[in-house]
Amino acid sequence: MNLEKMTAIEISNAIKNKEISVCDVVNNTIQNIEKNEEKFNCYVSIDKEDALKQAQLIQERIDNGELNDSPLAGIPIAVKDNICTKDRLTSCSSKMLSNFKPTYNATVVERIKNAGMVIIGKANMDEFAMGSTTETSHYGITKNPWNLNRVPGGSSGGSAAAVASNEAVISLGSDTGGSIRQPSSFCGVTGLKPTYGSVSRYGLVAFASSLDQIGPIGRDAMDCAALFSIISGKDEKDATSMDFEKFSYDEIKNSGLKGVKIGVPKSYFGEGLSESVKEKIYEAIEKYKELGAEIEEFDLDIVKYAVPTYYIIACAEACSNLSRYDGIKYGFSAPSKNLIETFVKSRSEGFGLEVKRRIMLGNFVLSSGYYDAYYNKALKAKKLIQDAFFKAFEKYDFIIGPVAPDVAPEIGANLSDPLKMYMADIYTVMINIAGVPALSIPCGFDKNNMPVGLQLIGKPFGEKTILSAAYEYQQNTDFHKQSSPLV
């Protein structure tokens, strides 16, 4: 039984049918980690002993029939290092929280544990989720499983690379401006950024509270749908979480594409989009036409305001959220002579360059004299972006386009040019501003055999629609089944 060629759902079904045990699956994942981790650096921490203990307990629950309704019972999962896990390191890949072990689990962690999933480790990420390459981690760079000289994307680079390298069957990431979709695109896996409020943020270390959302990264759309069905739903601990009509993960197989109307924004295909990515996106659009969908181009000129709007709002919220790390209550504390020196030295030494940059930007746009000029204007632009999407969804079932302007860049290429790194988020940040769901699926490879991702953008709480469309596409292509020769 080749577990690397099976989806999470297929593996879970094999466990329930007694074709393989949970311990066998966990041991297989541990072996892959031992073989590949030094090469890729997907994890901040791994607890093999605890994972095997979890596996034994979950096997008993499966044997007792307790987990018959869980589609992912027995599946090893990587959890991004900014999602709280009780008594286990949750460092946000930072020096500031390098000794932080929460006293509670995030709601999503409680839900995956209740569903019989095995937490294999905490995945590497950009420090405090601030970055697009996983190069800002205190624990070193994660490398792309398709090419060791390239980044895996970020900030959920470890979560995406772990799935692509078979160091996890499935994973959890978080997405503030593309941090699930972009690394999924770069690593050739499938990643879902859910509707804001559909998944509890309780226990997610905040970057920008109005934009953050936890979501799944898996081998295909069905795996993402299954994990979304487990983690989604109202949570009394999160006032921003909402009630909505949930769907069973296997319902995405029954929709089809006949009569479905797909909008293609013209502005997504202008200057800055590489020819190789453009070619693969157009090929995917043609495939959707073949499958019965109606395709129509439309204007979404508001895209030009997306990046500045996002970075003003995100940095403003980040500087507020990160003010709690003062060297007093918890986290890193620098030796100092007095209280003021404690604040200054702890924050100066505890935060990395990119985090400091965003704190400074946030304080600037919120400062007296600039608040109206920047932050208030950004909030008005946010409303315009939301209205533009809602207007488009009056006509289209979902929107399609690229995830990123190019394939994964080489290590160091974007980190030295922050503006270039920020502009690379142009196709993803609008979705977080609008609060709608979006999905990245593999749609081909460039001439260097680097994965290209296709983005499907849905209506609020329209996860079923975009997951169904992704399922149909993946039933008729095999890009999501391709493996890197390095794995």
DRENDO-1510 file (C-alpha; in Angstrom, 1 decimal, always signed):
<recs>
REC; n; res; u; v; w
REC; 1; MET; +0.0; +0.0; +0.0 .
REC; 2; ASN; +1.6; +3.2; -1.2 .
REC; 3; LEU; +0.4; +5.8; +1.3 .
REC; 4; GLU; +2.2; +8.7; -0.6 .
REC; 5; LYS; -0.2; +8.1; -3.5 .
REC; 6; MET; -3.3; +8.0; -1.4 .
REC; 7; THR; -5.4; +11.0; -0.2 .
REC; 8; ALA; -6.2; +11.5; +3.5 .
REC; 9; ILE; -9.7; +10.3; +3.0 .
REC; 10; GLU; -8.5; +7.1; +1.3 .
REC; 11; ILE; -6.0; +6.4; +4.1 .
REC; 12; SER; -8.7; +7.0; +6.8 .
REC; 13; ASN; -11.0; +4.6; +5.0 .
REC; 14; ALA; -8.2; +2.0; +4.8 .
REC; 15; ILE; -7.7; +2.3; +8.6 .
REC; 16; LYS; -11.4; +1.8; +9.3 .
REC; 17; ASN; -11.4; -1.2; +7.0 .
REC; 18; LYS; -8.5; -2.6; +9.0 .
REC; 19; GLU; -6.2; -2.7; +5.9 .
REC; 20; ILE; -3.7; -0.7; +7.9 .
REC; 21; SER; -3.4; +0.7; +11.4 .
REC; 22; VAL; -3.1; +4.3; +12.7 .
REC; 23; CYS; +0.4; +3.4; +14.0 .
REC; 24; ASP; +1.4; +2.2; +10.6 .
REC; 25; VAL; +0.4; +5.5; +9.0 .
REC; 26; VAL; +2.0; +7.6; +11.7 .
REC; 27; ASN; +5.2; +5.6; +11.5 .
REC; 28; ASN; +5.3; +6.0; +7.7 .
REC; 29; THR; +5.0; +9.8; +8.2 .
REC; 30; ILE; +7.7; +9.8; +10.8 .
REC; 31; GLN; +10.0; +7.9; +8.4 .
REC; 32; ASN; +9.3; +10.5; +5.7 .
REC; 33; ILE; +10.2; +13.2; +8.2 .
REC; 34; GLU; +13.4; +11.5; +9.2 .
REC; 35; LYS; +14.3; +11.1; +5.5 .
REC; 36; ASN; +13.4; +14.6; +4.3 .
REC; 37; GLU; +13.2; +17.1; +7.2 .
REC; 38; GLU; +16.9; +18.0; +7.2 .
REC; 39; LYS; +16.5; +18.8; +3.5 .
REC; 40; PHE; +13.3; +20.9; +3.7 .
REC; 41; ASN; +13.0; +22.1; +7.3 .
REC; 42; CYS; +9.2; +22.0; +7.4 .
REC; 43; TYR; +8.8; +21.8; +11.2 .
REC; 44; VAL; +9.6; +23.9; +14.2 .
REC; 45; SER; +8.9; +21.0; +16.6 .
REC; 46; ILE; +8.1; +17.3; +16.2 .
REC; 47; ASP; +7.0; +15.0; +19.0 .
REC; 48; LYS; +7.3; +11.4; +17.6 .
REC; 49; GLU; +6.7; +9.7; +21.0 .
REC; 50; ASP; +3.5; +11.7; +21.6 .
REC; 51; ALA; +2.3; +11.1; +18.0 .
REC; 52; LEU; +2.6; +7.3; +18.5 .
REC; 53; LYS; +0.7; +7.6; +21.9 .
REC; 54; GLN; -2.0; +9.5; +20.1 .
REC; 55; ALA; -2.1; +6.9; +17.4 .
REC; 56; GLN; -2.7; +4.0; +19.9 .
REC; 57; LEU; -5.5; +5.9; +21.6 .
REC; 58; ILE; -7.2; +6.8; +18.3 .
REC; 59; GLN; -6.9; +3.3; +17.1 .
REC; 60; GLU; -8.9; +2.2; +20.1 .
REC; 61; ARG; -11.6; +4.8; +19.4 .
REC; 62; ILE; -11.8; +3.6; +15.8 .
REC; 63; ASP; -12.0; -0.1; +16.9 .
REC; 64; ASN; -14.8; +0.9; +19.3 .
REC; 65; GLY; -16.7; +2.6; +16.5 .
REC; 66; GLU; -16.5; +6.0; +18.0 .
REC; 67; LEU; -15.0; +7.6; +14.9 .
REC; 68; ASN; -17.1; +6.1; +12.1 .
REC; 69; ASP; -18.4; +9.5; +11.1 .
REC; 70; SER; -15.0; +11.2; +11.0 .
REC; 71; PRO; -13.6; +11.3; +7.4 .
REC; 72; LEU; -10.1; +11.9; +8.6 .
REC; 73; ALA; -9.8; +9.6; +11.7 .
REC; 74; GLY; -6.2; +8.4; +12.1 .
REC; 75; ILE; -4.7; +10.9; +9.8 .
REC; 76; PRO; -1.4; +12.7; +10.8 .
REC; 77; ILE; -1.6; +16.4; +10.6 .
REC; 78; ALA; +0.9; +19.3; +10.7 .
REC; 79; VAL; -0.4; +22.4; +12.6 .
REC; 80; LYS; +1.0; +25.8; +11.8 .
REC; 81; ASP; +3.2; +27.2; +14.6 .
REC; 82; ASN; +0.8; +30.2; +15.3 .
REC; 83; ILE; -2.1; +27.9; +16.3 .
REC; 84; CYS; -2.1; +27.2; +20.1 .
REC; 85; THR; -1.5; +23.6; +21.2 .
REC; 86; LYS; -1.7; +22.9; +24.9 .
REC; 87; ASP; +1.7; +22.3; +26.6 .
REC; 88; ARG; +3.4; +22.2; +23.2 .
REC; 89; LEU; +5.6; +24.9; +21.8 .
REC; 90; THR; +3.7; +27.6; +19.9 .
REC; 91; SER; +6.4; +30.1; +19.0 .
REC; 92; CYS; +5.0; +31.7; +15.8 .
REC; 93; SER; +8.5; +30.8; +14.5 .
REC; 94; SER; +9.9; +33.8; +16.5 .
REC; 95; LYS; +12.5; +34.4; +19.1 .
REC; 96; MET; +9.9; +36.4; +21.1 .
REC; 97; LEU; +7.8; +33.3; +21.8 .
REC; 98; SER; +10.6; +30.7; +21.5 .
REC; 99; ASN; +9.7; +29.4; +25.0 .
REC; 100; PHE; +5.9; +29.8; +24.9 .
REC; 101; LYS; +3.8; +26.7; +25.7 .
REC; 102; PRO; +0.0; +27.6; +25.9 .
REC; 103; THR; -2.2; +26.3; +28.7 .
REC; 104; TYR; -5.0; +25.6; +26.2 .
REC; 105; ASN; -5.8; +24.3; +22.7 .
REC; 106; ALA; -7.1; +26.4; +19.9 .
REC; 107; THR; -10.7; +25.5; +19.0 .
REC; 108; VAL; -9.5; +24.0; +15.7 .
REC; 109; VAL; -7.0; +21.8; +17.6 .
REC; 110; GLU; -9.8; +20.6; +19.9 .
REC; 111; ARG; -11.9; +19.8; +16.8 .
REC; 112; ILE; -9.2; +17.8; +15.0 .
REC; 113; LYS; -8.4; +15.9; +18.1 .
REC; 114; ASN; -12.1; +15.1; +18.6 .
REC; 115; ALA; -12.2; +13.9; +15.0 .
REC; 116; GLY; -9.3; +11.4; +15.7 .
REC; 117; MET; -6.5; +13.2; +13.9 .
REC; 118; VAL; -2.9; +12.9; +15.1 .
REC; 119; ILE; -0.8; +16.1; +15.5 .
REC; 120; ILE; +2.6; +15.2; +14.2 .
REC; 121; GLY; +4.3; +18.6; +14.8 .
REC; 122; LYS; +4.2; +22.3; +14.5 .
REC; 123; ALA; +5.0; +23.6; +11.0 .
REC; 124; ASN; +7.5; +26.3; +10.3 .
REC; 125; MET; +6.3; +29.8; +9.1 .
REC; 126; ASP; +7.3; +33.4; +8.6 .
REC; 127; GLU; +7.8; +35.1; +12.0 .
REC; 128; PHE; +4.3; +36.0; +13.3 .
REC; 129; ALA; +3.0; +35.1; +9.8 .
REC; 130; MET; +4.6; +38.3; +8.4 .
REC; 131; GLY; +6.1; +37.3; +5.1 .
REC; 132; SER; +5.5; +35.5; +1.8 .
REC; 133; THR; +8.5; +33.2; +1.7 .
REC; 134; THR; +9.0; +31.5; +5.1 .
REC; 135; GLU; +12.5; +33.1; +5.1 .
REC; 136; THR; +11.8; +35.2; +8.2 .
REC; 137; SER; +11.5; +32.2; +10.6 .
REC; 138; HIS; +13.7; +32.2; +13.7 .
REC; 139; TYR; +14.2; +28.5; +13.0 .
REC; 140; GLY; +15.6; +28.8; +9.5 .
REC; 141; ILE; +14.3; +28.8; +6.0 .
REC; 142; THR; +11.9; +26.1; +4.8 .
REC; 143; LYS; +12.9; +25.0; +1.3 .
REC; 144; ASN; +10.5; +24.2; -1.6 .
REC; 145; PRO; +10.2; +20.4; -2.1 .
REC; 146; TRP; +10.2; +21.0; -5.9 .
REC; 147; ASN; +13.5; +22.9; -5.9 .
REC; 148; LEU; +15.8; +23.4; -2.9 .
REC; 149; ASN; +17.0; +26.8; -4.2 .
REC; 150; ARG; +13.5; +28.2; -4.1 .
REC; 151; VAL; +11.1; +29.3; -1.4 .
REC; 152; PRO; +7.9; +27.4; -0.5 .
REC; 153; GLY; +5.9; +30.6; -0.2 .
REC; 154; GLY; +4.5; +31.9; +3.1 .
REC; 155; SER; +3.6; +32.5; +5.6 .
REC; 156; SER; +2.3; +28.9; +5.8 .
REC; 157; GLY; +5.3; +27.6; +3.9 .
REC; 158; GLY; +6.0; +24.8; +6.4 .
REC; 159; SER; +2.4; +23.6; +6.3 .
REC; 160; ALA; +2.4; +23.4; +2.5 .
REC; 161; ALA; +5.9; +22.0; +2.1 .
REC; 162; ALA; +5.1; +19.3; +4.7 .
REC; 163; VAL; +2.2; +18.0; +2.6 .
REC; 164; ALA; +4.2; +18.3; -0.7 .
REC; 165; SER; +7.1; +16.4; +0.8 .
REC; 166; ASN; +4.9; +13.7; +2.5 .
REC; 167; GLU; +6.0; +14.8; +5.9 .
REC; 168; ALA; +2.3; +15.2; +6.7 .
REC; 169; VAL; -0.8; +13.8; +5.0 .
REC; 170; ILE; -2.7; +17.1; +5.6 .
REC; 171; SER; -2.0; +20.3; +7.4 .
REC; 172; LEU; -3.5; +23.5; +9.0 .
REC; 173; GLY; -2.3; +26.9; +7.9 .
REC; 174; SER; -3.5; +30.5; +8.4 .
REC; 175; ASP; -4.2; +33.1; +5.7 .
REC; 176; THR; -4.1; +36.8; +6.3 .
REC; 177; GLY; -3.3; +37.9; +2.8 .
REC; 178; GLY; -2.7; +34.7; +0.9 .
REC; 179; SER; -0.6; +32.7; +3.3 .
REC; 180; ILE; -2.4; +29.4; +2.6 .
REC; 181; ARG; -3.1; +29.9; -1.1 .
REC; 182; GLN; +0.3; +31.2; -2.2 .
REC; 183; PRO; +2.5; +28.5; -0.6 .
REC; 184; SER; +0.0; +25.9; -1.8 .
REC; 185; SER; +0.5; +27.2; -5.3 .
REC; 186; PHE; +4.3; +27.2; -5.0 .
REC; 187; CYS; +4.4; +23.7; -3.6 .
REC; 188; GLY; +1.8; +22.1; -5.9 .
REC; 189; VAL; -0.8; +21.2; -3.3 .
REC; 190; THR; -4.4; +22.3; -2.6 .
REC; 191; GLY; -5.2; +25.0; +0.0 .
REC; 192; LEU; -8.4; +26.6; +1.1 .
REC; 193; LYS; -8.8; +30.1; +2.7 .
REC; 194; PRO; -12.4; +29.9; +4.1 .
REC; 195; THR; -14.9; +32.7; +4.5 .
REC; 196; TYR; -14.0; +35.1; +7.4 .
REC; 197; GLY; -16.0; +33.8; +10.4 .
REC; 198; SER; -16.5; +30.3; +9.1 .
REC; 199; VAL; -13.7; +28.9; +11.2 .
REC; 200; SER; -13.0; +29.9; +14.8 .
REC; 201; ARG; -9.9; +32.1; +15.4 .
REC; 202; TYR; -9.8; +31.3; +19.1 .
REC; 203; GLY; -6.2; +30.2; +19.8 .
REC; 204; LEU; -4.8; +31.6; +16.6 .
REC; 205; VAL; -2.0; +34.1; +17.5 .
REC; 206; ALA; -3.3; +37.3; +15.9 .
REC; 207; PHE; -1.5; +39.1; +13.1 .
REC; 208; ALA; -4.4; +41.2; +11.7 .
REC; 209; SER; -7.6; +40.2; +13.4 .
REC; 210; SER; -10.0; +41.4; +10.7 .
REC; 211; LEU; -8.2; +39.4; +8.0 .
REC; 212; ASP; -6.8; +36.3; +9.7 .
REC; 213; GLN; -8.4; +32.9; +8.9 .
REC; 214; ILE; -7.4; +29.3; +9.6 .
REC; 215; GLY; -7.8; +26.8; +6.8 .
REC; 216; PRO; -6.7; +23.4; +5.4 .
REC; 217; ILE; -3.9; +22.4; +3.0 .
REC; 218; GLY; -4.2; +18.9; +1.5 .
REC; 219; ARG; -3.5; +16.7; -1.5 .
REC; 220; ASP; -6.7; +17.5; -3.2 .
REC; 221; ALA; -10.0; +19.3; -2.9 .
REC; 222; MET; -11.8; +16.4; -1.2 .
REC; 223; ASP; -9.2; +16.3; +1.6 .
REC; 224; CYS; -9.6; +20.1; +2.1 .
REC; 225; ALA; -13.4; +19.7; +2.1 .
REC; 226; ALA; -13.1; +17.0; +4.7 .
REC; 227; LEU; -10.9; +19.0; +7.0 .
REC; 228; PHE; -13.0; +22.1; +6.5 .
REC; 229; SER; -16.1; +20.1; +7.6 .
REC; 230; ILE; -14.3; +19.2; +10.8 .
REC; 231; ILE; -12.9; +22.7; +11.8 .
REC; 232; SER; -15.7; +25.0; +10.6 .
REC; 233; GLY; -18.7; +26.2; +12.6 .
REC; 234; LYS; -19.8; +28.6; +15.2 .
REC; 235; ASP; -17.6; +28.9; +18.4 .
REC; 236; GLU; -18.8; +30.7; +21.5 .
REC; 237; LYS; -15.2; +31.6; +22.2 .
REC; 238; ASP; -14.9; +33.6; +19.0 .
REC; 239; ALA; -17.4; +36.5; +18.7 .
REC; 240; THR; -16.5; +36.8; +15.0 .
REC; 241; SER; -17.4; +33.2; +14.2 .
REC; 242; MET; -20.8; +32.7; +12.5 .
REC; 243; ASP; -23.6; +30.2; +12.1 .
REC; 244; PHE; -23.9; +29.1; +8.5 .
REC; 245; GLU; -25.4; +26.2; +6.5 .
REC; 246; LYS; -22.7; +23.4; +6.7 .
REC; 247; PHE; -22.3; +20.7; +4.1 .
REC; 248; SER; -20.9; +17.2; +4.1 .
REC; 249; TYR; -17.5; +16.9; +2.5 .
REC; 250; ASP; -18.8; +14.3; +0.0 .
REC; 251; GLU; -21.5; +16.6; -1.3 .
REC; 252; ILE; -18.8; +18.4; -3.5 .
REC; 253; LYS; -18.8; +15.3; -5.7 .
REC; 254; ASN; -22.4; +15.9; -6.9 .
REC; 255; SER; -22.5; +19.4; -8.2 .
REC; 256; GLY; -21.0; +19.4; -11.7 .
REC; 257; LEU; -20.2; +22.4; -13.8 .
REC; 258; LYS; -23.0; +22.5; -16.4 .
REC; 259; GLY; -24.6; +26.0; -16.4 .
REC; 260; VAL; -22.1; +27.4; -13.9 .
REC; 261; LYS; -21.0; +30.9; -14.7 .
REC; 262; ILE; -17.3; +31.8; -14.0 .
REC; 263; GLY; -16.0; +35.4; -14.1 .
REC; 264; VAL; -12.4; +36.1; -15.2 .
REC; 265; PRO; -11.1; +39.6; -14.2 .
REC; 266; LYS; -9.3; +41.2; -17.1 .
REC; 267; SER; -7.1; +43.2; -14.7 .
REC; 268; TYR; -5.6; +39.9; -13.4 .
REC; 269; PHE; -3.9; +39.3; -16.7 .
REC; 270; GLY; -2.1; +42.6; -17.2 .
REC; 271; GLU; +1.5; +43.8; -16.6 .
REC; 272; GLY; +3.4; +41.8; -14.0 .
REC; 273; LEU; +1.9; +38.3; -14.7 .
REC; 274; SER; +4.6; +36.0; -16.1 .
REC; 275; GLU; +3.9; +34.4; -19.5 .
REC; 276; SER; +4.3; +30.8; -18.1 .
REC; 277; VAL; +1.7; +31.4; -15.3 .
REC; 278; LYS; -0.7; +33.2; -17.8 .
REC; 279; GLU; -0.4; +30.2; -20.2 .
REC; 280; LYS; -1.3; +27.7; -17.5 .
REC; 281; ILE; -4.2; +29.7; -16.2 .
REC; 282; TYR; -5.7; +30.1; -19.7 .
REC; 283; GLU; -5.3; +26.3; -20.2 .
REC; 284; ALA; -7.2; +25.8; -17.0 .
REC; 285; ILE; -9.9; +28.2; -18.1 .
REC; 286; GLU; -10.3; +26.2; -21.4 .
REC; 287; LYS; -10.6; +23.0; -19.3 .
REC; 288; TYR; -13.5; +24.5; -17.4 .
REC; 289; LYS; -15.1; +25.4; -20.7 .
REC; 290; GLU; -14.8; +21.8; -21.8 .
REC; 291; LEU; -16.4; +20.7; -18.6 .
REC; 292; GLY; -19.5; +22.8; -19.3 .
REC; 293; ALA; -18.9; +26.0; -17.5 .
REC; 294; GLU; -19.7; +29.4; -19.0 .
REC; 295; ILE; -16.7; +31.7; -19.0 .
REC; 296; GLU; -16.9; +35.5; -19.2 .
REC; 297; GLU; -14.3; +38.3; -18.7 .
REC; 298; PHE; -15.2; +41.3; -16.7 .
REC; 299; ASP; -13.6; +44.5; -15.2 .
REC; 300; LEU; -12.3; +44.4; -11.7 .
REC; 301; ASP; -10.2; +47.6; -11.8 .
REC; 302; ILE; -10.3; +47.9; -8.0 .
REC; 303; VAL; -7.4; +45.5; -8.0 .
REC; 304; LYS; -4.9; +48.4; -8.2 .
REC; 305; TYR; -5.9; +49.5; -4.7 .
REC; 306; ALA; -5.6; +46.0; -3.2 .
REC; 307; VAL; -2.0; +45.9; -2.0 .
REC; 308; PRO; -1.8; +49.4; -0.4 .
REC; 309; THR; -5.2; +48.9; +1.3 .
REC; 310; TYR; -4.2; +45.6; +2.6 .
REC; 311; TYR; -0.8; +46.6; +4.0 .
REC; 312; ILE; -2.2; +49.7; +5.7 .
REC; 313; ILE; -4.9; +47.8; +7.5 .
REC; 314; ALA; -2.8; +44.7; +8.2 .
REC; 315; CYS; +0.2; +46.7; +9.6 .
REC; 316; ALA; -2.2; +48.9; +11.7 .
REC; 317; GLU; -3.7; +45.8; +13.3 .
REC; 318; ALA; -0.4; +44.1; +13.6 .
REC; 319; CYS; +1.3; +46.9; +15.6 .
REC; 320; SER; -1.7; +46.8; +18.0 .
REC; 321; ASN; -1.7; +43.0; +18.4 .
REC; 322; LEU; +2.1; +42.8; +18.9 .
REC; 323; SER; +2.1; +45.5; +21.6 .
REC; 324; ARG; +1.5; +42.8; +24.2 .
REC; 325; TYR; +5.0; +41.4; +23.7 .
REC; 326; ASP; +6.8; +43.8; +26.1 .
REC; 327; GLY; +9.2; +41.5; +27.8 .
REC; 328; ILE; +7.1; +41.5; +31.0 .
REC; 329; LYS; +4.1; +39.2; +30.8 .
REC; 330; TYR; +5.5; +36.3; +28.8 .
REC; 331; GLY; +7.9; +35.5; +26.0 .
REC; 332; PHE; +11.4; +36.8; +25.5 .
REC; 333; SER; +12.8; +39.2; +28.1 .
REC; 334; ALA; +16.1; +40.9; +27.6 .
REC; 335; PRO; +18.4; +41.6; +30.6 .
REC; 336; SER; +18.0; +45.2; +31.5 .
REC; 337; LYS; +18.5; +47.9; +34.2 .
REC; 338; ASN; +15.0; +49.4; +34.3 .
REC; 339; LEU; +11.4; +49.0; +32.9 .
REC; 340; ILE; +11.9; +51.2; +29.8 .
REC; 341; GLU; +15.1; +49.4; +28.9 .
REC; 342; THR; +13.2; +46.1; +29.3 .
REC; 343; PHE; +10.6; +47.2; +26.8 .
REC; 344; VAL; +13.1; +48.5; +24.3 .
REC; 345; LYS; +15.7; +45.7; +24.4 .
REC; 346; SER; +13.1; +42.9; +24.5 .
REC; 347; ARG; +11.3; +44.1; +21.5 .
REC; 348; SER; +14.5; +45.1; +19.6 .
REC; 349; GLU; +16.1; +41.7; +20.2 .
REC; 350; GLY; +12.9; +39.6; +20.2 .
REC; 351; PHE; +11.4; +40.7; +16.9 .
REC; 352; GLY; +12.9; +40.2; +13.4 .
REC; 353; LEU; +13.4; +42.8; +10.7 .
REC; 354; GLU; +10.2; +42.2; +8.8 .
REC; 355; VAL; +8.1; +42.3; +12.0 .
REC; 356; LYS; +9.7; +45.5; +13.1 .
REC; 357; ARG; +9.1; +47.0; +9.7 .
REC; 358; ARG; +5.4; +46.3; +9.9 .
REC; 359; ILE; +5.1; +47.5; +13.4 .
REC; 360; MET; +6.7; +50.8; +12.3 .
REC; 361; LEU; +4.4; +51.1; +9.3 .
REC; 362; GLY; +1.4; +50.4; +11.5 .
REC; 363; ASN; +2.3; +53.0; +14.0 .
REC; 364; PHE; +2.9; +55.5; +11.3 .
REC; 365; VAL; -0.5; +55.1; +9.6 .
REC; 366; LEU; -2.2; +55.3; +13.0 .
REC; 367; SER; -0.3; +58.3; +14.2 .
REC; 368; SER; -1.8; +61.7; +14.7 .
REC; 369; GLY; -1.8; +63.6; +11.4 .
REC; 370; TYR; -1.7; +60.5; +9.2 .
REC; 371; TYR; -4.7; +58.5; +10.6 .
REC; 372; ASP; -7.1; +60.2; +8.2 .
REC; 373; ALA; -4.7; +60.3; +5.3 .
REC; 374; TYR; -3.9; +56.6; +5.4 .
REC; 375; TYR; -5.9; +54.4; +7.7 .
REC; 376; ASN; -9.4; +56.0; +7.2 .
REC; 377; LYS; -8.8; +56.0; +3.4 .
REC; 378; ALA; -7.8; +52.3; +3.5 .
REC; 379; LEU; -11.1; +51.5; +5.3 .
REC; 380; LYS; -13.0; +53.3; +2.6 .
REC; 381; ALA; -11.1; +51.4; -0.1 .
REC; 382; LYS; -11.9; +48.2; +1.8 .
REC; 383; LYS; -15.6; +48.9; +1.4 .
REC; 384; LEU; -15.1; +49.6; -2.3 .
REC; 385; ILE; -13.3; +46.3; -2.8 .
REC; 386; GLN; -16.0; +44.4; -0.9 .
REC; 387; ASP; -18.7; +46.0; -3.1 .
REC; 388; ALA; -16.8; +45.2; -6.3 .
REC; 389; PHE; -16.8; +41.5; -5.4 .
REC; 390; PHE; -20.4; +41.4; -4.2 .
REC; 391; LYS; -21.4; +43.1; -7.5 .
REC; 392; ALA; -19.5; +40.4; -9.5 .
REC; 393; PHE; -21.1; +37.6; -7.5 .
REC; 394; GLU; -24.5; +38.9; -8.6 .
REC; 395; LYS; -23.6; +37.6; -12.1 .
REC; 396; TYR; -21.0; +34.8; -11.5 .
REC; 397; ASP; -21.0; +31.7; -9.4 .
REC; 398; PHE; -17.3; +32.2; -8.7 .
REC; 399; ILE; -14.2; +34.0; -10.1 .
REC; 400; ILE; -11.1; +32.4; -11.5 .
REC; 401; GLY; -7.5; +33.7; -11.9 .
REC; 402; PRO; -3.9; +33.2; -10.8 .
REC; 403; VAL; -2.7; +32.9; -7.3 .
REC; 404; ALA; +0.6; +34.6; -7.8 .
REC; 405; PRO; +2.3; +36.6; -10.6 .
REC; 406; ASP; +5.0; +33.9; -11.0 .
REC; 407; VAL; +6.2; +30.6; -9.7 .
REC; 408; ALA; +8.2; +30.3; -6.5 .
REC; 409; PRO; +11.1; +32.7; -6.5 .
REC; 410; GLU; +14.7; +31.8; -5.6 .
REC; 411; ILE; +15.7; +32.0; -1.9 .
REC; 412; GLY; +16.7; +35.6; -1.2 .
REC; 413; ALA; +15.2; +37.1; -4.3 .
REC; 414; ASN; +12.3; +38.8; -2.7 .
REC; 415; LEU; +13.4; +39.2; +0.9 .
REC; 416; SER; +15.9; +41.9; +0.0 .
REC; 417; ASP; +13.2; +43.9; -1.8 .
REC; 418; PRO; +10.1; +44.2; +0.5 .
REC; 419; LEU; +8.1; +46.2; -2.0 .
REC; 420; LYS; +8.6; +43.4; -4.6 .
REC; 421; MET; +7.5; +40.9; -2.0 .
REC; 422; TYR; +4.4; +42.9; -1.1 .
REC; 423; MET; +3.4; +43.3; -4.7 .
REC; 424; ALA; +3.5; +39.6; -5.2 .
REC; 425; ASP; +0.4; +39.4; -3.1 .
REC; 426; ILE; -1.7; +41.3; -5.5 .
REC; 427; TYR; -4.1; +38.5; -6.4 .
REC; 428; THR; -4.6; +37.2; -2.9 .
REC; 429; VAL; -4.9; +40.1; -0.5 .
REC; 430; MET; -8.3; +41.3; -2.0 .
REC; 431; ILE; -9.9; +38.1; -0.9 .
REC; 432; ASN; -9.1; +38.7; +2.8 .
REC; 433; ILE; -10.2; +42.3; +2.5 .
REC; 434; ALA; -13.5; +41.1; +1.1 .
REC; 435; GLY; -13.8; +38.2; +3.6 .
REC; 436; VAL; -14.7; +35.7; +0.9 .
REC; 437; PRO; -13.4; +32.1; +0.4 .
REC; 438; ALA; -10.8; +31.2; -2.1 .
REC; 439; LEU; -9.0; +28.0; -3.1 .
REC; 440; SER; -5.6; +27.3; -4.8 .
REC; 441; ILE; -5.3; +24.2; -6.9 .
REC; 442; PRO; -2.4; +22.9; -9.0 .
REC; 443; CYS; -2.9; +23.6; -12.7 .
REC; 444; GLY; +0.4; +22.8; -14.4 .
REC; 445; PHE; +4.1; +23.4; -14.3 .
REC; 446; ASP; +6.5; +26.0; -15.9 .
REC; 447; LYS; +9.5; +25.1; -18.1 .
REC; 448; ASN; +11.6; +24.5; -14.9 .
REC; 449; ASN; +9.0; +22.0; -13.5 .
REC; 450; MET; +7.8; +24.5; -10.8 .
REC; 451; PRO; +4.1; +24.2; -9.9 .
REC; 452; VAL; +1.6; +26.8; -11.0 .
REC; 453; GLY; -1.6; +27.5; -8.9 .
REC; 454; LEU; -5.1; +28.4; -10.1 .
REC; 455; GLN; -7.3; +30.5; -7.7 .
REC; 456; LEU; -11.0; +30.0; -7.4 .
REC; 457; ILE; -12.8; +32.8; -5.5 .
REC; 458; GLY; -16.3; +32.2; -4.1 .
REC; 459; LYS; -19.2; +34.0; -2.6 .
REC; 460; PRO; -19.4; +34.4; +1.2 .
REC; 461; PHE; -19.8; +30.9; +2.6 .
REC; 462; GLY; -19.6; +29.6; -0.9 .
REC; 463; GLU; -16.9; +27.0; +0.0 .
REC; 464; LYS; -19.1; +24.2; -1.4 .
REC; 465; THR; -19.2; +25.8; -4.9 .
REC; 466; ILE; -15.5; +26.4; -5.3 .
REC; 467; LEU; -14.6; +23.0; -3.7 .
REC; 468; SER; -17.0; +21.3; -6.1 .
REC; 469; ALA; -15.5; +23.2; -9.1 .
REC; 470; ALA; -12.0; +22.2; -7.9 .
REC; 471; TYR; -13.1; +18.5; -7.5 .
REC; 472; GLU; -14.4; +18.5; -11.1 .
REC; 473; TYR; -11.2; +19.9; -12.4 .
REC; 474; GLN; -9.1; +17.5; -10.4 .
REC; 475; GLN; -11.2; +14.6; -11.7 .
REC; 476; ASN; -10.2; +15.5; -15.2 .
REC; 477; THR; -6.5; +16.5; -14.7 .
REC; 478; ASP; -3.6; +15.0; -12.7 .
REC; 479; PHE; -1.5; +18.0; -11.7 .
REC; 480; HIS; -2.4; +17.4; -8.1 .
REC; 481; LYS; -1.1; +13.9; -8.2 .
REC; 482; GLN; +2.4; +14.9; -9.4 .
REC; 483; SER; +5.3; +14.4; -7.0 .
REC; 484; SER; +8.6; +16.2; -6.8 .
REC; 485; PRO; +11.6; +14.1; -7.8 .
REC; 486; LEU; +13.3; +15.3; -4.6 .
REC; 487; VAL; +10.8; +13.5; -2.4 .
</recs>
